């Protein structure tokens, strides 16, 4: 495996985790959104990754799709809410802030690990050029 292949693998991980971080941010931002253009409360979204194999055992990661979580949201009694049904119940988004924060930490750490790998590979390439230039 050459340095550029290794950098490509790490860069694909960074792109995938950036997408995941953006989706988690969207979930957090819409945790209280009870009315969407599609109708009803916001539905939590999650990134689905797919392995994109190349060169035998090596593989990149890419975003396969954005999945909508089918879990129903919690229903609360709030008859004054404009989104309440005829019984006064409002369905909230199915976003668990604690879960989203844990996911955000995991995605950030994965992004950071790939970033460190790219930096290490870059340092190795520079050292190789310095050695070869002597």
N, C-alpha and C positions, 0 to 999 in steps of 0.2 A: 504494500500500500504506500502510495506517495503522499507527500504533505498536502497536496491540493485536494486529494480524495478525502483525507481526514478532515480538512477544513470544510469541505462541502458537506460532509456528514454532520459536523457540529453546527454549521450554519443552518442546515435544514431543521435541526432540533431547536435552534433559536427562533426561526420563523414560526414553527409550530407552537412553541410556548408563548410567543408574542400574541398569536391569534387567541390562544387559550386565556391569556391575561386580559386581553380586550373583551372577550366574552364574559369572563368573570366580573369585570368592571361594569359591563352592561347589566348583568344580573343584579349586582349591588345597587346600581343607580335606579333600577326599576323595581326594587323590593316592595315599594308601596303603591305601584301603579295598578289601579283597579279598572282602568278603561284604556284599551288599546285600539288602534285603527281596525284591527281584525275583529274586535268585539271581545268583551270579557277582560279578565285580569291578565297581566303579563305572565307569560309562561317561561320558566327558567330554560336557558339554552346551555348546551354543553358541546364541546368540540370532540369530534371523533377522529382519531389519528389512524393512519394506514402506513404500513411498512412499504417502502418502495425499493425492492432489492436491486442491487447491481454488483458486479464484480464478485460473484459467488456468495460468500458469507456476509459481505458488507451490505448495509442498507441505509437509505435515507428515511426520514419520517416526513410525512406530509399530512395535511388536513384532508380527510376524506369527506367530511360533512359537518354541518352544524345540526345537532339533534335537539328537538324540543322535548323537554321532560314532561311525560304525560301524567305525573303525579298530581292529584287535585290539590288546590290550595286550601288553606284553612278558611272556614266560614265564621264570621263574627256577627253579632247582633249590633247593628248601627242604623236604626231607622231614619236618622237625619242625613245619612250619606246619599248623595244623588245616584250612586250606583247600587243602592240597596234594592232587593227584590220586593215583591208585594208583602212578604212576611217581615221585612226589615233586615234581612241578612245580606251581608256583603262578602263576596268571595275574594280573598286576598291572593296575591301571587304565591306560587309554590317555591319561593326563594328562602332558604335558611341562611341568614347572614353568617352564622358561625361556620357552617360548612363552606360557604363561599370564601371566607377568610383563610380557612385551612387550605382550600384549593389554590388560593392566590399565593400562599407561602410556598406550596409545593411547586407551582409553576415558576415562581421567581427563582427558587433554588435550582430548578432544572435549567432555566435560562442562564443563570450565573455559572453553573457547571460547564455548559457548552461554551460560554464566553471565555472561561478560563482555559478550556481546551484550545480554542482558537488562538488565544494569546500565547500559550505555550508552544503551539505549532509555529506561530509567527516568529517567536524567539529562536526556535530551533532552525528555522530557515535562515534567519539573519546570521546565526553562528556558523552555519554551513557556508554561507557566502564569505564570511570573514576568514574561515579556514582555507577556502578555495582561493581566496585573493592573495594569500601569502606566497 
